[in-house]
């Protein structure tokens, strides 16, 4: 089998890897649940490549992420649920449908009422998904088939917040939950009351007497910080990753400053470490100048 630019070749490779007789023993043993951690890891590796502005790594990591989509699609095909082609058809249909001002007729393109169209189309899609889900649940499943595992699902979401996946990273989940609540007006429209709430939560954290209380109050603090960032259109995860990047770089410079002194960081007093940190910050600013 030869490499190809055609995504169908990737589907063929995955099908061969999963072949119960001639495939790869490791791939044959995998399931939806065992592949999930790799999908999460590959997603973050894509983000890392973008932040490092490394096009070679980004190309490779995007390929690894695409492989995850093909992997899940193959598992679904084996269970009789859907195929990779169904996934492609579904997303192309969604993009065309949600952008009538781009792909529609002349009147749709000239109207330029994209936001109103977007909300209307999403509501239609939600209704259609509910109907499709109910139809699937009403369809008899052959006993012993791989699809049995997917035949019993929870009732359709009844809360506005149920549309936010619980598996999202905590900061992202907090932002999305707040955005959903804002739809019905449960939201501050100005930053000032959020800043006051932040002061209130800080005082409550300081007054907390037990480890459990401190954990709860810290959660409240973080949730309020996410809300404050949202007021200024700042994604909390992006902001925190930026700070983490600065910390990494400054700590490396700090290690470099320590090396100049001929002593390791370990064993130094906090005051000495603080002095190295200040020198590292100055060094970092001078390199950016």
C-alpha positions in Angstrom: 0.0 0.0 0.0 1.4 3.4 -1.0 0.9 6.9 0.6 -1.7 9.2 -1.0 -3.1 12.7 -0.8 -6.6 11.1 -1.0 -8.2 10.8 2.5 -9.8 7.5 1.3 -6.3 5.9 1.6 -6.2 6.8 5.2 -9.6 5.1 5.7 -8.2 2.0 3.9 -5.2 1.9 6.1 -7.3 2.1 9.3 -9.6 -0.6 8.0 -6.5 -2.8 7.4 -5.1 -2.1 10.8 -8.5 -3.1 12.4 -8.8 -6.3 10.3 -9.4 -9.1 12.9 -7.3 -11.6 11.0 -4.4 -9.6 9.4 -4.5 -6.3 11.3 -2.3 -4.9 14.0 -2.9 -6.6 17.4 -2.8 -3.3 19.3 -5.2 -1.5 17.0 -7.6 -4.5 17.0 -7.9 -4.3 20.8 -8.8 -0.6 20.9 -12.3 0.8 21.5 -13.9 4.2 21.6 -13.0 4.7 25.3 -9.4 3.7 24.9 -8.8 6.0 22.0 -10.2 9.1 23.8 -7.1 10.0 25.7 -5.0 10.0 22.5 -7.5 12.3 20.9 -7.2 14.8 23.7 -3.4 14.6 23.6 -3.3 15.1 19.9 -5.5 18.1 20.1 -3.2 19.8 22.6 -0.2 18.9 20.5 -1.8 20.8 17.6 -2.3 23.8 19.8 1.3 23.5 21.0 2.6 23.4 17.4 0.6 26.6 16.5 1.8 28.4 19.6 5.4 27.5 18.7 4.8 28.6 15.0 6.3 25.3 13.8 4.7 24.5 10.4 6.4 21.1 10.1 5.1 19.9 13.5 1.7 21.4 12.8 1.4 19.5 9.6 2.3 16.3 11.4 0.0 16.9 14.4 -2.9 17.8 12.1 -2.4 14.4 10.4 -2.4 12.7 13.8 -5.6 14.5 14.7 -7.2 13.5 11.4 -6.2 9.9 12.2 -8.3 10.1 15.4 -11.4 11.1 13.3 -10.8 8.2 10.9 -10.2 5.8 13.9 -13.5 6.7 15.6 -15.3 6.5 12.2 -13.9 3.0 11.6 -15.0 1.9 15.1 -18.5 3.3 14.3 -18.6 1.6 10.9 -17.8 -1.8 12.6 -20.7 -1.2 15.0 -23.0 -0.3 12.2 -23.5 3.3 13.4 -22.0 5.4 10.6 -18.9 5.7 8.3 -16.2 8.3 7.7 -18.1 9.3 4.5 -21.1 10.0 6.6 -19.0 12.3 8.9 -17.7 14.2 5.8 -21.2 14.5 4.3 -22.6 15.7 7.6 -20.1 18.5 8.2 -20.2 19.7 4.5 -24.0 19.8 4.7 -23.9 21.7 8.0 -21.4 24.3 6.7 -23.4 24.9 3.5 -26.6 25.1 5.3 -25.3 27.5 8.0 -23.9 29.9 5.5 -26.7 30.7 3.0 -25.2 34.2 2.7 -22.2 32.5 1.1 -23.6 29.4 -0.6 -27.2 30.4 -1.1 -29.0 32.3 -4.0 -28.5 36.0 -4.7 -31.2 37.1 -2.3 -29.7 35.2 0.6 -26.3 36.7 -0.1 -27.5 40.2 -0.4 -29.6 40.0 2.8 -26.4 39.8 4.9 -28.6 38.8 7.9 -26.1 36.1 8.9 -26.7 36.1 12.7 -30.5 35.7 12.4 -30.0 33.0 9.8 -27.5 31.2 12.0 -29.8 31.0 15.0 -32.8 29.9 12.9 -30.7 27.2 11.2 -29.3 25.9 14.5 -32.7 25.6 16.0 -33.8 23.6 12.9 -30.8 21.4 13.3 -31.5 20.8 17.0 -35.1 19.7 16.2 -33.9 17.4 13.5 -31.2 15.8 15.7 -33.9 15.2 18.4 -36.1 13.5 15.8 -33.2 11.4 14.5 -32.2 10.4 18.0 -35.8 9.3 18.8 -36.0 7.4 15.6 -32.7 5.6 16.4 -33.9 4.7 19.9 -37.2 3.4 18.4 -35.3 1.1 15.9 -34.9 -2.5 17.1 -31.3 -3.5 17.6 -30.2 -7.1 16.9 -29.2 -8.8 20.1 -25.4 -9.3 20.3 -24.6 -6.7 17.7 -21.9 -4.0 18.4 -24.6 -1.3 18.2 -26.3 -2.5 21.4 -23.8 -0.5 23.4 -25.1 2.7 21.8 -28.8 1.8 21.8 -29.6 3.1 25.2 -29.0 6.8 25.7 -30.1 9.4 28.2 -33.2 11.4 27.5 -32.9 14.4 25.2 -31.4 17.5 26.9 -34.0 19.5 28.8 -31.6 22.2 30.2 -30.0 25.0 28.2 -26.7 24.1 29.9 -26.9 20.4 28.9 -25.5 21.4 25.4 -22.1 22.2 27.0 -20.1 19.0 27.2 -19.0 18.0 30.7 -15.7 16.7 29.3 -14.4 20.1 28.2 -11.4 21.6 30.1 -12.7 23.4 33.2 -11.9 26.9 32.1 -13.5 26.4 28.7 -16.5 24.8 30.2 -17.0 27.6 32.7 -16.9 30.2 29.8 -19.4 28.3 27.7 -21.8 27.8 30.6 -21.7 31.5 31.3 -22.3 32.2 27.7 -25.3 29.9 27.7 -26.7 31.6 30.8 -26.3 35.0 29.2 -28.7 34.0 26.5 -31.6 34.3 28.9 -30.2 37.5 30.5 -28.5 35.8 33.5 -25.3 37.9 33.1 -23.6 41.1 34.2 -23.4 43.6 31.3 -20.6 45.7 32.9 -17.2 44.6 34.4 -17.6 46.6 37.6 -20.0 44.3 39.5 -17.8 41.3 38.5 -14.8 43.0 40.0 -16.7 43.6 43.2 -17.8 39.9 43.1 -14.1 39.0 42.7 -13.2 41.0 45.8 -16.0 39.3 47.7 -14.9 35.8 46.6 -11.3 36.7 47.6 -12.4 37.7 51.1 -14.4 34.4 51.4 -11.3 32.4 50.4 -9.2 34.2 53.0 -11.9 33.5 55.6 -12.2 29.8 54.7 -11.3 27.5 57.6 -11.1 24.1 56.1 -9.4 22.5 53.1 -12.9 21.8 51.6 -14.0 25.4 52.1 -10.8 26.7 50.5 -11.3 24.4 47.5 -14.9 25.6 47.0 -13.9 29.2 47.4 -11.0 28.9 45.0 -13.5 27.4 42.5 -15.7 30.4 42.9 -12.8 32.7 42.4 -11.8 31.0 39.2 -15.4 31.0 37.9 -15.6 34.8 38.6 -12.2 35.4 36.8 -13.6 33.6 33.8 -16.6 35.8 33.8 -14.4 38.9 34.1 -12.3 37.8 31.1 -15.5 37.2 29.1 -16.5 40.8 29.7 -13.3 41.8 27.9 -13.5 39.0 25.3 -10.5 37.3 26.7 -10.5 33.5 26.5 -9.4 32.2 30.0 -7.5 29.2 28.7 -5.6 31.2 26.1 -4.8 33.8 28.8 -3.5 31.2 31.2 -1.5 29.4 28.5 0.1 32.7 27.7 1.1 33.2 31.4 2.4 29.6 31.5 4.5 30.3 28.4 6.0 33.4 30.1 6.7 31.4 33.3 8.4 28.6 31.3 10.7 31.1 29.5 11.5 33.2 32.6 12.3 30.0 34.6 14.7 28.9 31.8 16.3 32.3 32.0 16.4 32.0 35.8 18.2 28.7 35.5 20.7 30.4 33.1 21.3 33.2 35.6 21.9 30.6 38.3 24.4 28.8 36.0 26.3 32.1 35.6 26.7 32.2 39.4 28.1 28.6 39.3 25.3 27.4 41.7 22.2 25.3 41.1 18.7 26.6 42.1 18.4 23.9 44.7 19.6 25.1 48.1 19.1 28.8 47.5 17.0 30.9 49.8 13.7 32.3 48.6 15.2 35.8 48.6 18.0 34.5 46.3 15.5 32.9 44.0 13.5 36.1 43.9 16.6 38.0 42.9 17.3 35.5 40.1 13.7 35.8 39.0 14.0 39.6 38.7 17.2 39.2 36.7 15.5 36.7 34.4 12.6 39.2 33.8 15.1 41.9 32.9 17.0 39.5 30.6 13.8 38.6 28.9 12.8 42.2 28.3 16.3 43.0 26.9 16.0 40.1 24.5 12.7 41.3 23.2 14.0 44.9 22.8 
